[in-house]
């Protein structure tokens, strides 16, 4: 006959370990939800100093070319020229 005391000890170890893991997960999830609610990013949190002399048209144009992978460069340039004329 196997020793039943050894089986009880091993079972209790697994039960306690499982409870510790579950409690740790619950604490982690609770802390994550609390931190998730407090770290909302809003526009008011940022103060961006903008250089008044920045050339926004060239910046936007280069960004548009980068996004389009320069496939529609002429179309983008013509569209920007039309927008600037209005």
Buried (B, 14 or more C-beta within 10 A) or exposed (E): EEEEEEEEEEEEEEEEEEEEEEEEEEEEEEEEEEEEEEEEEEEEEEEEEEEEEEEEEEEEBEEBBEEEEEEBEEEBEEEBEEEEEE
